[in-house]
């Protein structure tokens, strides 16, 4: 799947009370030509500023303008960036904006790159172009940082100063940034970042690693003391101990289960015993009460016998007064069949005595039944107590049997624990030794050298550069190569040793070849190249130092961009393209003449 490509659509200056000043860019080739001081280089500066540059240099013509619009598309999706000319945040609109917007921005983006956040222009563009999350190397210790979009801008927005500079085309010439710049070139050539690099330690880190090693030595010494008596067959012993522990545990569990069963049985019998003892106590209490009742019945019968005998004796006499109602004899009247009072008393006493005797018989039968139940209950209590005692003896016996088994189990468990601790200490020693080795290896890591890509990728890029130069008609360009410092060497001669004109043309070939290389491999690249003064003619004072670039090279340069280059090219030049240049091309001419065509970027000074 091809990586997304970015195409610039327009650059527009806005201000209150002034008409917008705009430059539209062709998707293939836009050539902006004209004499000096018409704003051509300012276009490049403005594009750079709109893509996150820190500041925009001031020119007299910009007075009255306050904001800059950069319209662009990524794989056909149109968007516009709005930024104040005096710096500040970006406003992003997901549409083609040509004037001050009347609706809120779709997003507000900060100008400073932050790899950890998504609220900045750099991360937004990197993500859109397939570079999200990439890291690049910053020094020989393999320290890395997040890729910034500004790292890519210098490879596709080439100012006049950069295009003519003696530094390698992929480098700015600053020693402090050379490692990053080579890492960025390698990223584009190989589509692999430096996230996997392991950072080499600094002097402070080396000192810290020595301290860590010393501390680890102490830990190893302490752990070694714990395994001094570790047997050679510790692992086998541990297996045997586990088997013995399992066997003892099962045996103990069986005894515990048996003991629990005995205890359960004893509790059941104790509960029954308690119920029988309570019943026996009830029977004793009832027996006592029934004994008192029996005595009462006997006493009552004796009294009734005396009453009956008294009535018999009284019947032998004729008392003057009735013993029942107290009437005088002359007042007493007796009907036929009436019996006397004493006789009636005797009969009543006899009847009551018979009734009491009946109750006494029932009571005696009940007492006899209770005596039998009491006797049986007492026997049951005796048997239950005997069984409870026997079960208690059984529990004590089981406890005596369990005690040595538990002791053996504790000893086995303790032995297992000692071996496990020793084995764990042995494993920890291995881990600590491995960690110490890692720390020592990290401390011994040599400082790396900054690479600019593998040889195969660089050879392919160099062949493409030579191909482009030959298509432009550069004399003698049979070979090209990139050395380990990313310097471009053509026909055995470094680019830095050439004159300004040739350096500019070689830098242009490098930038266009790099974009073509990435696009043919479907690897990430911004997709556009902006070149300021790639065809500048310059002759050194010494003859032969630098040839004036022939017009045929200039014409071939434009024809290549119009018909063969697969990305978007924006060229800022003094020289006009050939009249017969074909393909998808837009030519904008600044005349620097009032009333004749377009004076310059922002009109009259």
QUIVENQUI-V715888 format. One record per residue. N is the residue number from 1. RES is the residue in one letter. SS is DSSP state (2 for helix, 1 for strand, 0 for the rest). PSI is psi in degrees with one decimal (NA if undefined). D_LAST is the distance of its C-alpha to the last C-alpha in whole Angstrom. Layout:
BEGIN
N & RES & SS & PSI & D_LAST
N & RES & SS & PSI & D_LAST
END
This chain:
BEGIN
1 & X & 0 & 126.3 & 48
2 & X & 0 & 143.3 & 45
3 & X & 0 & 153.4 & 42
4 & X & 0 & 148.1 & 39
5 & X & 0 & 146.9 & 36
6 & X & 1 & 136.5 & 33
7 & X & 1 & 132.5 & 30
8 & X & 1 & 135.0 & 26
9 & X & 1 & -44.4 & 26
10 & X & 1 & 158.4 & 22
11 & X & 1 & 121.7 & 19
12 & X & 1 & 132.3 & 18
13 & X & 1 & 135.2 & 15
14 & X & 1 & 148.6 & 17
15 & X & 1 & 154.7 & 16
16 & X & 0 & 126.3 & 18
17 & X & 0 & 2.9 & 17
18 & X & 1 & 151.6 & 14
19 & X & 1 & 144.5 & 15
20 & X & 1 & 140.5 & 16
21 & X & 1 & 121.2 & 13
22 & X & 1 & 148.3 & 16
23 & X & 1 & 123.1 & 17
24 & X & 1 & 138.2 & 21
25 & X & 0 & 136.6 & 23
26 & X & 0 & 147.2 & 27
27 & X & 0 & -17.0 & 30
28 & X & 0 & -69.2 & 31
29 & X & 1 & 128.2 & 28
30 & X & 1 & 119.0 & 24
31 & X & 1 & 118.4 & 22
32 & X & 1 & 111.6 & 19
33 & X & 1 & 160.4 & 18
34 & X & 1 & 174.3 & 16
35 & X & 0 & 173.6 & 14
36 & X & 0 & 160.2 & 13
37 & X & 0 & 32.8 & 10
38 & X & 0 & 1.9 & 9
39 & X & 0 & 11.6 & 10
40 & X & 2 & -51.1 & 14
41 & X & 2 & -28.5 & 16
42 & X & 2 & -27.5 & 14
43 & X & 2 & -46.0 & 16
44 & X & 2 & -43.6 & 19
45 & X & 2 & -39.4 & 18
46 & X & 2 & -40.6 & 18
47 & X & 2 & -44.9 & 21
48 & X & 2 & -43.0 & 23
49 & X & 2 & -40.6 & 22
50 & X & 2 & -17.5 & 23
51 & X & 0 & 19.9 & 26
52 & X & 0 & 7.0 & 27
53 & X & 0 & 153.1 & 25
54 & X & 0 & -43.8 & 25
55 & X & 0 & 161.3 & 21
56 & X & 0 & 124.8 & 18
57 & X & 0 & 149.9 & 16
58 & X & 0 & 137.5 & 13
59 & X & 0 & 154.2 & 9
60 & X & 2 & -36.3 & 7
61 & X & 2 & -18.0 & 5
62 & X & 2 & -5.0 & 9
63 & X & 0 & 133.5 & 9
64 & X & 0 & -21.1 & 12
65 & X & 0 & 139.5 & 13
66 & X & 0 & -22.0 & 17
67 & X & 1 & 159.6 & 18
68 & X & 1 & 134.9 & 19
69 & X & 1 & 135.1 & 21
70 & X & 1 & 109.9 & 23
71 & X & 1 & 139.1 & 25
72 & X & 1 & 171.5 & 28
73 & X & 1 & 150.2 & 32
74 & X & 1 & 109.6 & 35
75 & X & 0 & 42.3 & 38
76 & X & 0 & -13.5 & 36
77 & X & 1 & 118.7 & 36
78 & X & 1 & 142.0 & 33
79 & X & 1 & 165.3 & 31
80 & X & 1 & 137.1 & 27
81 & X & 1 & 134.5 & 26
82 & X & 1 & 128.8 & 24
83 & X & 1 & 138.2 & 23
84 & X & 1 & 146.7 & 21
85 & X & 0 & -20.8 & 18
86 & X & 0 & 15.9 & 20
87 & X & 0 & 176.5 & 23
88 & X & 0 & -168.5 & 26
89 & X & 0 & 162.0 & 29
90 & X & 1 & 143.8 & 28
91 & X & 1 & 128.7 & 29
92 & X & 1 & 128.8 & 31
93 & X & 1 & 131.3 & 31
94 & X & 0 & 51.6 & 34
95 & X & 0 & 174.1 & 32
96 & X & 0 & 106.8 & 29
97 & X & 0 & 131.1 & 26
98 & X & 0 & -4.4 & 23
99 & X & 0 & 179.5 & 22
100 & X & 0 & 125.1 & 23
101 & X & 0 & 149.7 & 27
102 & X & 0 & -0.9 & 30
103 & X & 0 & 158.5 & 33
104 & X & 0 & 153.4 & 33
105 & X & 0 & 150.8 & 33
106 & X & 0 & -31.5 & 35
107 & X & 1 & 151.5 & 35
108 & X & 1 & 126.3 & 33
109 & X & 1 & 135.9 & 33
110 & X & 1 & 150.7 & 32
111 & X & 0 & -20.7 & 30
112 & X & 0 & 131.6 & 33
113 & X & 0 & 137.0 & 35
114 & X & 0 & 110.4 & 39
115 & X & 0 & -20.4 & 41
116 & X & 0 & -9.3 & 44
117 & X & 0 & 159.2 & 42
118 & X & 0 & 6.2 & 40
119 & X & 0 & 23.4 & 38
120 & X & 1 & 155.4 & 35
121 & X & 2 & -42.5 & 32
122 & X & 2 & -51.6 & 34
123 & X & 2 & -34.6 & 37
124 & X & 2 & -49.5 & 36
125 & X & 2 & -39.6 & 34
126 & X & 2 & -43.7 & 37
127 & X & 2 & -41.6 & 40
128 & X & 2 & -31.7 & 38
129 & X & 0 & 8.0 & 38
130 & X & 0 & 16.7 & 42
131 & X & 0 & 7.0 & 41
132 & X & 0 & 135.4 & 42
133 & X & 0 & 0.2 & 45
134 & X & 0 & 149.3 & 44
135 & X & 1 & 148.7 & 45
136 & X & 1 & 153.6 & 44
137 & X & 1 & 141.7 & 45
138 & X & 0 & -18.4 & 44
139 & X & 0 & 178.1 & 46
140 & X & 0 & -12.3 & 49
141 & X & 0 & 7.0 & 52
142 & X & 0 & 24.5 & 50
143 & X & 0 & 138.6 & 49
144 & X & 1 & 159.5 & 47
145 & X & 1 & 167.5 & 44
146 & X & 1 & 140.1 & 42
147 & X & 0 & 136.8 & 40
148 & X & 0 & 149.1 & 36
149 & X & 2 & -25.8 & 34
150 & X & 2 & -27.1 & 31
151 & X & 2 & -29.5 & 34
152 & X & 2 & -30.7 & 33
153 & X & 2 & -40.4 & 30
154 & X & 2 & -15.2 & 30
155 & X & 2 & -8.9 & 32
156 & X & 2 & -10.1 & 30
157 & X & 1 & 97.8 & 26
158 & X & 1 & 112.2 & 26
159 & X & 0 & 168.2 & 23
160 & X & 2 & -38.9 & 22
161 & X & 2 & -42.0 & 24
162 & X & 2 & -38.9 & 27
163 & X & 2 & -25.0 & 27
164 & X & 2 & -7.7 & 28
165 & X & 0 & 157.6 & 30
166 & X & 0 & -15.3 & 34
167 & X & 0 & 154.6 & 35
168 & X & 0 & 147.5 & 37
169 & X & 0 & -31.0 & 34
170 & X & 0 & -3.7 & 36
171 & X & 0 & 157.5 & 35
172 & X & 0 & -13.5 & 33
173 & X & 0 & -5.5 & 35
174 & X & 0 & 124.5 & 36
175 & X & 2 & -35.8 & 39
176 & X & 2 & -23.0 & 39
177 & X & 2 & 2.1 & 38
178 & X & 2 & -41.6 & 40
179 & X & 2 & -44.5 & 43
180 & X & 2 & -43.7 & 40
181 & X & 2 & -37.9 & 38
182 & X & 2 & -36.4 & 41
183 & X & 2 & -37.8 & 43
184 & X & 2 & -41.8 & 40
185 & X & 2 & -43.5 & 40
186 & X & 2 & -39.6 & 44
187 & X & 2 & -44.3 & 43
188 & X & 2 & -37.2 & 41
189 & X & 2 & -38.8 & 44
190 & X & 2 & -10.7 & 47
191 & X & 0 & 35.2 & 46
192 & X & 0 & 130.1 & 48
193 & X & 0 & -169.7 & 47
194 & X & 0 & 24.1 & 48
195 & X & 0 & -27.6 & 50
196 & X & 0 & -6.1 & 53
197 & X & 0 & 142.2 & 53
198 & X & 0 & 123.9 & 55
199 & X & 0 & 130.4 & 54
200 & X & 0 & 149.8 & 56
201 & X & 0 & 150.7 & 57
202 & X & 0 & 178.0 & 55
203 & X & 2 & -41.0 & 58
204 & X & 2 & -38.9 & 58
205 & X & 2 & -35.2 & 59
206 & X & 2 & -42.4 & 61
207 & X & 2 & -41.5 & 63
208 & X & 2 & -39.2 & 63
209 & X & 2 & -35.0 & 65
210 & X & 2 & -40.9 & 67
211 & X & 2 & -39.3 & 68
212 & X & 2 & -41.7 & 68
213 & X & 2 & -42.4 & 71
214 & X & 2 & -42.5 & 73
215 & X & 2 & -41.2 & 73
216 & X & 2 & -34.4 & 74
217 & X & 2 & -42.3 & 77
218 & X & 2 & -40.5 & 78
219 & X & 2 & -42.4 & 78
220 & X & 2 & -42.3 & 80
221 & X & 2 & -43.3 & 82
222 & X & 2 & -42.8 & 83
223 & X & 2 & -34.1 & 83
224 & X & 2 & -34.3 & 85
225 & X & 2 & -24.5 & 88
226 & X & 2 & -13.3 & 88
227 & X & 0 & 16.8 & 89
228 & X & 0 & -35.5 & 92
229 & X & 0 & 20.6 & 95
230 & X & 0 & 121.7 & 93
231 & X & 0 & 158.4 & 95
232 & X & 0 & -31.3 & 94
233 & X & 0 & 40.6 & 95
234 & X & 2 & -40.5 & 93
235 & X & 2 & -41.3 & 92
236 & X & 2 & -40.1 & 95
237 & X & 2 & -39.8 & 97
238 & X & 2 & -38.7 & 94
239 & X & 2 & -45.3 & 95
240 & X & 2 & -41.4 & 99
241 & X & 2 & -42.7 & 98
242 & X & 2 & -39.3 & 96
243 & X & 2 & -44.0 & 99
244 & X & 2 & -41.9 & 102
245 & X & 2 & -42.0 & 100
246 & X & 2 & -40.6 & 99
247 & X & 2 & -47.1 & 103
248 & X & 2 & -40.3 & 104
249 & X & 2 & -45.1 & 102
250 & X & 2 & -42.6 & 103
251 & X & 2 & -43.9 & 107
252 & X & 2 & -40.3 & 106
253 & X & 2 & -37.5 & 104
254 & X & 2 & -46.1 & 108
255 & X & 2 & -40.0 & 110
256 & X & 2 & -40.9 & 107
257 & X & 2 & -41.6 & 108
258 & X & 2 & -44.2 & 112
259 & X & 2 & -42.4 & 112
260 & X & 2 & -37.8 & 109
261 & X & 2 & -42.2 & 112
262 & X & 2 & -45.0 & 115
263 & X & 2 & -40.5 & 113
264 & X & 2 & -43.1 & 112
265 & X & 2 & -42.7 & 116
266 & X & 2 & -39.5 & 117
267 & X & 2 & -38.1 & 115
268 & X & 2 & -45.7 & 117
269 & X & 2 & -39.1 & 120
270 & X & 2 & -37.8 & 119
271 & X & 2 & -43.4 & 118
272 & X & 2 & -42.3 & 121
273 & X & 2 & -43.0 & 124
274 & X & 2 & -41.8 & 122
275 & X & 2 & -41.4 & 123
276 & X & 2 & -39.4 & 126
277 & X & 2 & -39.7 & 127
278 & X & 2 & -40.0 & 126
279 & X & 2 & -39.8 & 128
280 & X & 2 & -42.1 & 131
281 & X & 2 & -40.5 & 130
282 & X & 2 & -42.9 & 130
283 & X & 2 & -41.0 & 134
284 & X & 2 & -41.5 & 135
285 & X & 2 & -42.9 & 134
286 & X & 2 & -38.7 & 136
287 & X & 2 & -41.7 & 139
288 & X & 2 & -44.7 & 139
289 & X & 2 & -45.4 & 139
290 & X & 2 & -30.9 & 141
291 & X & 2 & -43.2 & 144
292 & X & 2 & -39.7 & 144
293 & X & 2 & -37.7 & 144
294 & X & 2 & -43.1 & 147
295 & X & 2 & -38.8 & 149
296 & X & 2 & -42.8 & 148
297 & X & 2 & -43.3 & 150
298 & X & 2 & -42.7 & 153
299 & X & 2 & -41.0 & 153
300 & X & 2 & -41.2 & 153
301 & X & 2 & -41.0 & 156
302 & X & 2 & -43.3 & 158
303 & X & 2 & -41.5 & 158
304 & X & 2 & -35.8 & 158
305 & X & 2 & -41.8 & 161
306 & X & 2 & -39.5 & 163
307 & X & 2 & -42.7 & 162
308 & X & 2 & -42.9 & 164
309 & X & 2 & -38.4 & 167
310 & X & 2 & -39.1 & 167
311 & X & 2 & -36.0 & 167
312 & X & 2 & -43.8 & 170
313 & X & 2 & -40.1 & 172
314 & X & 2 & -26.1 & 171
315 & X & 0 & -14.3 & 173
316 & X & 0 & -13.4 & 176
317 & X & 0 & 159.8 & 176
318 & X & 0 & 94.2 & 176
319 & X & 0 & 150.3 & 174
320 & X & 0 & -26.3 & 174
321 & X & 1 & 136.1 & 171
322 & X & 0 & 128.0 & 168
323 & X & 0 & -10.8 & 166
324 & X & 0 & -44.0 & 163
325 & X & 0 & -10.1 & 163
326 & X & 0 & 14.0 & 166
327 & X & 0 & 148.4 & 168
328 & X & 1 & 156.2 & 172
329 & X & 2 & -42.6 & 174
330 & X & 2 & -18.2 & 176
331 & X & 2 & -7.4 & 172
332 & X & 0 & 133.9 & 171
333 & X & 0 & 132.5 & 172
334 & X & 0 & 129.1 & 172
335 & X & 0 & 177.5 & 172
336 & X & 0 & 136.7 & 173
337 & X & 0 & -3.9 & 171
338 & X & 0 & 142.5 & 170
339 & X & 0 & 163.4 & 169
340 & X & 0 & 168.4 & 170
341 & X & 2 & -48.2 & 167
342 & X & 2 & -34.9 & 168
343 & X & 2 & -41.7 & 168
344 & X & 2 & -39.7 & 164
345 & X & 2 & -42.2 & 163
346 & X & 2 & -45.1 & 164
347 & X & 2 & -40.2 & 163
348 & X & 2 & -41.7 & 159
349 & X & 2 & -40.1 & 159
350 & X & 2 & -42.5 & 160
351 & X & 2 & -42.7 & 158
352 & X & 2 & -37.1 & 155
353 & X & 2 & -39.0 & 156
354 & X & 2 & -40.6 & 156
355 & X & 2 & -46.2 & 152
356 & X & 2 & -36.7 & 151
357 & X & 2 & -36.6 & 153
358 & X & 2 & -42.5 & 151
359 & X & 2 & -37.6 & 148
360 & X & 2 & -38.7 & 149
361 & X & 2 & -44.9 & 150
362 & X & 2 & -41.8 & 146
363 & X & 2 & -42.3 & 145
364 & X & 2 & -36.8 & 147
365 & X & 2 & -41.4 & 145
366 & X & 2 & -42.7 & 142
367 & X & 2 & -40.1 & 142
368 & X & 2 & -41.0 & 144
369 & X & 2 & -40.1 & 141
370 & X & 2 & -38.5 & 138
371 & X & 2 & -41.3 & 140
372 & X & 2 & -45.2 & 140
373 & X & 2 & -37.8 & 136
374 & X & 2 & -40.8 & 136
375 & X & 2 & -44.2 & 138
376 & X & 2 & -42.5 & 136
377 & X & 2 & -40.0 & 132
378 & X & 2 & -39.2 & 134
379 & X & 2 & -42.1 & 134
380 & X & 2 & -41.7 & 131
381 & X & 2 & -42.6 & 129
382 & X & 2 & -47.5 & 131
383 & X & 2 & -41.4 & 130
384 & X & 2 & -41.4 & 126
385 & X & 2 & -39.6 & 126
386 & X & 2 & -42.4 & 128
387 & X & 2 & -41.1 & 125
388 & X & 2 & -41.1 & 122
389 & X & 2 & -42.9 & 124
390 & X & 2 & -41.6 & 124
391 & X & 2 & -35.3 & 120
392 & X & 2 & -40.3 & 119
393 & X & 2 & -39.3 & 121
394 & X & 2 & -41.4 & 119
395 & X & 2 & -44.0 & 116
396 & X & 2 & -40.3 & 117
397 & X & 2 & -44.1 & 118
398 & X & 2 & -40.0 & 114
399 & X & 2 & -39.9 & 113
400 & X & 2 & -37.5 & 115
401 & X & 2 & -34.2 & 114
402 & X & 2 & -33.0 & 110
403 & X & 2 & -51.3 & 110
404 & X & 2 & -33.6 & 110
405 & X & 2 & -42.6 & 108
406 & X & 2 & -40.1 & 105
407 & X & 2 & -43.7 & 105
408 & X & 2 & -41.2 & 105
409 & X & 2 & -41.3 & 102
410 & X & 2 & -40.7 & 100
411 & X & 2 & -42.9 & 101
412 & X & 2 & -42.9 & 100
413 & X & 2 & -40.0 & 97
414 & X & 2 & -41.8 & 96
415 & X & 2 & -41.9 & 97
416 & X & 2 & -44.2 & 94
417 & X & 2 & -40.2 & 92
418 & X & 2 & -44.4 & 92
419 & X & 2 & -40.5 & 92
420 & X & 2 & -41.9 & 89
421 & X & 2 & -40.7 & 87
422 & X & 2 & -42.6 & 88
423 & X & 2 & -40.1 & 87
424 & X & 2 & -41.0 & 83
425 & X & 2 & -38.3 & 83
426 & X & 2 & -42.5 & 84
427 & X & 2 & -39.2 & 81
428 & X & 2 & -37.8 & 79
429 & X & 2 & -42.7 & 79
430 & X & 2 & -42.6 & 78
431 & X & 2 & -43.5 & 75
432 & X & 2 & -40.8 & 74
433 & X & 2 & -40.8 & 75
434 & X & 2 & -42.9 & 72
435 & X & 2 & -41.5 & 70
436 & X & 2 & -39.2 & 71
437 & X & 2 & -41.1 & 70
438 & X & 2 & -44.2 & 67
439 & X & 2 & -43.0 & 66
440 & X & 2 & -38.1 & 67
441 & X & 2 & -41.6 & 65
442 & X & 2 & -40.2 & 62
443 & X & 2 & -25.9 & 62
444 & X & 2 & -0.6 & 63
445 & X & 0 & 128.4 & 60
446 & X & 0 & 152.7 & 58
447 & X & 0 & 135.1 & 55
448 & X & 0 & 163.8 & 53
449 & X & 0 & 142.4 & 51
450 & X & 0 & 119.8 & 47
451 & X & 0 & 158.3 & 47
452 & X & 0 & 19.7 & 45
453 & X & 0 & 158.5 & 47
454 & X & 0 & 161.2 & 50
455 & X & 2 & -38.5 & 51
456 & X & 2 & -46.2 & 51
457 & X & 2 & -41.1 & 48
458 & X & 2 & -37.8 & 46
459 & X & 2 & -40.0 & 48
460 & X & 2 & -41.1 & 47
461 & X & 2 & -43.5 & 44
462 & X & 2 & -39.3 & 44
463 & X & 2 & -37.0 & 46
464 & X & 2 & -38.6 & 43
465 & X & 2 & -46.5 & 40
466 & X & 2 & -40.0 & 43
467 & X & 2 & -43.6 & 43
468 & X & 2 & -46.4 & 39
469 & X & 2 & -40.8 & 39
470 & X & 2 & -37.0 & 41
471 & X & 2 & -24.5 & 40
472 & X & 2 & -9.8 & 37
473 & X & 0 & 23.9 & 39
474 & X & 0 & 127.2 & 39
475 & X & 0 & 136.9 & 42
476 & X & 0 & 3.8 & 44
477 & X & 0 & 73.6 & 43
478 & X & 0 & -30.2 & 47
479 & X & 0 & 151.9 & 47
480 & X & 1 & 146.7 & 45
481 & X & 1 & 161.6 & 45
482 & X & 1 & 127.0 & 44
483 & X & 0 & -174.7 & 46
484 & X & 0 & -18.7 & 47
485 & X & 0 & 16.2 & 44
486 & X & 0 & 14.2 & 42
487 & X & 0 & 139.1 & 41
488 & X & 1 & 123.3 & 40
489 & X & 1 & 118.0 & 43
490 & X & 1 & 126.7 & 43
491 & X & 0 & 39.1 & 46
492 & X & 0 & 3.2 & 47
493 & X & 1 & 125.9 & 44
494 & X & 1 & 146.5 & 42
495 & X & 2 & -36.8 & 38
496 & X & 2 & -19.8 & 37
497 & X & 2 & -1.3 & 39
498 & X & 0 & 170.8 & 37
499 & X & 0 & 170.3 & 33
500 & X & 2 & -44.4 & 30
501 & X & 2 & -46.0 & 30
502 & X & 2 & -39.8 & 33
503 & X & 2 & -40.0 & 32
504 & X & 2 & -44.0 & 29
505 & X & 2 & -39.8 & 31
506 & X & 2 & -38.0 & 34
507 & X & 2 & -41.0 & 32
508 & X & 2 & -44.3 & 31
509 & X & 2 & -41.2 & 35
510 & X & 2 & -50.0 & 36
511 & X & 2 & -43.2 & 33
512 & X & 2 & -38.1 & 34
513 & X & 2 & -38.7 & 38
514 & X & 2 & -43.9 & 38
515 & X & 2 & -44.1 & 36
516 & X & 2 & -42.9 & 39
517 & X & 2 & -48.8 & 42
518 & X & 2 & -41.1 & 41
519 & X & 2 & -38.1 & 41
520 & X & 2 & -33.2 & 44
521 & X & 0 & -0.9 & 46
522 & X & 0 & 38.7 & 45
523 & X & 0 & 158.9 & 44
524 & X & 0 & 138.4 & 41
525 & X & 0 & 145.9 & 37
526 & X & 0 & -32.9 & 34
527 & X & 0 & -7.0 & 34
528 & X & 1 & 158.0 & 30
529 & X & 1 & 128.8 & 29
530 & X & 1 & 122.4 & 25
531 & X & 1 & 125.4 & 25
532 & X & 1 & 116.0 & 22
533 & X & 0 & 52.6 & 22
534 & X & 0 & -20.2 & 26
535 & X & 0 & 21.6 & 27
536 & X & 0 & 134.9 & 25
537 & X & 0 & 135.2 & 27
538 & X & 0 & 135.3 & 29
539 & X & 0 & 125.0 & 32
540 & X & 0 & 156.3 & 33
541 & X & 0 & -37.2 & 35
542 & X & 0 & 129.4 & 38
543 & X & 0 & 141.6 & 39
544 & X & 0 & -7.8 & 40
545 & X & 0 & -37.8 & 38
546 & X & 0 & 121.4 & 35
547 & X & 0 & 147.6 & 35
548 & X & 0 & 133.0 & 32
549 & X & 0 & 122.1 & 32
550 & X & 0 & 155.8 & 34
551 & X & 2 & -28.5 & 32
552 & X & 2 & -36.2 & 35
553 & X & 2 & -43.1 & 34
554 & X & 2 & -45.6 & 30
555 & X & 2 & -43.0 & 32
556 & X & 2 & -34.5 & 34
557 & X & 2 & -50.8 & 32
558 & X & 2 & -40.0 & 30
559 & X & 2 & -35.9 & 33
560 & X & 2 & -45.4 & 35
561 & X & 2 & -35.0 & 32
562 & X & 2 & -26.8 & 32
563 & X & 2 & -26.1 & 36
564 & X & 0 & -34.0 & 38
565 & X & 0 & 130.7 & 36
566 & X & 0 & -12.6 & 37
567 & X & 0 & -160.5 & 34
568 & X & 1 & 132.4 & 30
569 & X & 1 & 135.0 & 28
570 & X & 1 & 118.6 & 24
571 & X & 1 & 129.9 & 23
572 & X & 1 & 111.9 & 20
573 & X & 1 & 160.5 & 20
574 & X & 0 & -33.5 & 19
575 & X & 0 & 141.9 & 22
576 & X & 0 & 146.8 & 23
577 & X & 0 & 162.5 & 26
578 & X & 0 & 147.3 & 29
579 & X & 0 & -26.7 & 29
580 & X & 0 & 15.7 & 33
581 & X & 0 & 130.9 & 32
582 & X & 0 & -175.3 & 34
583 & X & 0 & -173.7 & 34
584 & X & 0 & 94.6 & 32
585 & X & 1 & 140.1 & 28
586 & X & 1 & 125.2 & 25
587 & X & 1 & 121.7 & 22
588 & X & 1 & 123.0 & 19
589 & X & 1 & 125.8 & 17
590 & X & 1 & 125.7 & 13
591 & X & 0 & -28.4 & 13
592 & X & 0 & 29.3 & 10
593 & X & 0 & 122.9 & 11
594 & X & 0 & 128.7 & 10
595 & X & 0 & -2.3 & 13
596 & X & 0 & 100.9 & 15
597 & X & 0 & -153.0 & 15
598 & X & 1 & 121.9 & 13
599 & X & 0 & -51.3 & 9
600 & X & 0 & -164.3 & 9
601 & X & 0 & -48.8 & 10
602 & X & 0 & 18.7 & 8
603 & X & 0 & -156.3 & 7
604 & X & 0 & 147.2 & 4
605 & X & 0 & NA & 0
END
